[in-house]
Amino acid sequence: MNPRTIALAFTGASGLPYGLRLLECLLAAGVNVQLLYSPAAQVVAKQETDVTLPGRPAEAEVELTARYNAAPGQLKVYGQQEWFAPLASGSSAPEAYVICPCTMGTLAKVAAGMADDLISRAADVVLKEGKKLIIVPRESPFSVIHLENMLRLARAGAVILPPNPGFYHHPADLAGVIDFVVARILDQLGVAQTLMRPWGVAD
């Protein structure tokens, strides 16, 4: 069987550590990843992490492949206006697509079907093809507009997964908090993970 292909997008909401950790775990699991990120995500990455997201997709591919020790060709990075990317067509839709973190602006565009860049177009493609779309919305508090957009997407088949960590596993540090959320996303994707034990399973 061919390795699974999952698309991942970073947008300009706070929460890039979730997205980067998810990327690391997907690559470590042998998943092929198609990565997209917005200019605003590049700014947030500088603020929240030690990772610089290059402006050119080819440079990002080289740097992130090396950083996460990915296999050659396992990671593909596409620009927001790269309309000939596989994600832009239903004939080559990824198995699943995660937007993590997801801004309220991106959420609104996807909910309204405004596919004016590759991030929103890929979401449109995944929904119309009946594939799994996972939205990780990062905002607080949510307005009625935000909630109605989430409800619209949930009714269309998307999974709304706010990055709300639990603490029953007694995380020792921030990495433990991040891993809780990433584990939930991996579970939704059906990707095996050892970040968090299932509830009720002893050591």
N, C-alpha and C positions, 0 to 999 in steps of 0.2 A: 504494500500500500504506500502511496505517496504521503509524505509528511503533511500534517494539517497546515492550513494557511489561515491566519487570523489577522485582521486589520486592527490597528491601534492608532488613535489620534489624541494628541495633546492640544488643548486650547488654553486660553489665557486666564483661567481661573486659578486661584491658589490651590495647591495640591499636586504639584509636579512630582514630589517624592513618591506618591502613589503610582503615577504613570510610569516613572522610570523603574521602579521596583517590579511592576507588572511586566514591563519589557524584559527585564533581566530574567524573570522567572519563566516567561514564555520561551525565550531563547534557550535557557538551560534545559527546558523540557523537550527540546528538539522541534518546536513549532516554527514554521516559517512565518515571519512577521512582515506585514506591509505597514510602514509607519508614516504618519502625516503629522505635521504640527504647524500651528499658526505663528505669525510674527509675534503676537502677544505672548504665546507660550515660550518663545525664546527669551523674552524679557523676564517672565516669571521664573524660568529656570535659573537665570543669573541671581535672582533675589533669594531663591529658596534652596538651591543646591550648589554643588561644585561642578555641575555639568554645564558646558556651553553647547548649545544647539546651533550648529553652523547654518548660515543662510542658504548654502548650496546643498541640495540633497546628496550629491555624490560625495561631498566631504563628510556629511553626517553619516552616511553609510560606512565609510572607512573608519571614522572615529568611534562610532557606537559598536561596530563589529569588533574592533579591538578591545574596547572597554569591557564588553560583556562576553568576550571570548566566543563569539558566535562562529558557526561554520561558514565557509565561503558561500556567498549567495543566499544565506539563510535570512538575512535582513535586507529589505528593500525600502528605501526612503523616497517619497514622492513629494513634489511641490504642490502647493494649493491650487495652482492653475494648470496642472499637468493632466490635461483632459484625455490623453491617450494612455493613461495608466490603467491597468486591469480593473481597478476598483470602480472606474467610471461606467462600466458596462455590466449588465446583468448576465452576460454570457460568460463572465469570468469573476463573478462575485466571490468574495472570501466566505469561508464557512461561518464566520462570526466577525463582529465589529464592536470594538469598545471605544467609547469616547471618555477618556479619563485623564485629567478632570474635564468636565464639560461646563462651559460658561452658560449663563442664561440666554445670551445672544445666540449661541450655537443651538441650544435647546429650542429656542423659538423658531429659528430657521428650519430645523429638521421637522418640528411639529407642523409648520406651515407648508412644507414641501418646497421651500425656497432653496433649490440646489444650485447656488451660484458660486460655489468653490468645491474643491474635491472632497473636503471634509464633510460638507453637507450632502453632496452628491452621493458619496459612498454610503451614507446612512439611508438615503432615498433608495438606492439600489438594493441594499440588504433587506429593507422592509418589503419592497415590492417582490423580491425573490423568495420571501418567506424564510430568510436566514435570521440568525440571532443578533439583535442589536442591544448592547448594554450601555446605558447612560449613567455616568457617575457625576451627578450634579453637585457643584461646590458653591453654595451660597447660604447665607443665614441672616435673617429669617427669610423664608419663602413668601413672596407676595401671592395674591390670588392669581395673577397672570402666570407666574411660574408654576403654580400648582395645576392650573388648568392645562398648560402646555404639557406637563408631565402626564396628566390623566389622558390627554389626547394620544400621546405616544404609547402609553400603557395599553390603551384600547386598540392601538395599531399593532401590538405585539411586542413592543420594546420592554426590556427589563430596566426599571428605575432602581438604581442601587446607590443611594447616598453614602458617602464615606463616613459612616457613623461607627466608630470602633466600639467593641465591647471591652470590658475589663475583668471579666470573670477568669480569664487565663493569667491574670496578674503580670502584665507586661513589665519587663525590667527597665525598658528604655523606649525611646521614640521608635526605634526599628520594630519593636514588638507591636506597637500601635499600628504602624503602617502595614505590617504583615497581616494583621487581623483583617483589614479591608481587602488587601490583595488576595488573601486566601478565599474570601467570599466571591471575588470576581472569578478566580480560577475554578472554583466549584461550579459556578454558573456556566463556564465554558467547557466543563467536563475535562479539564486538564488536571492530572494528578498533582497533588501538592502535599508537602510535609510541613508547611508553615504553621498550620493549626490542626489539632486533632478534632475529629467529629465530636459533637456534644455527647457526653456519656461514656466516651472511650477512655479508659485509664491509661496511665503511662506504661 
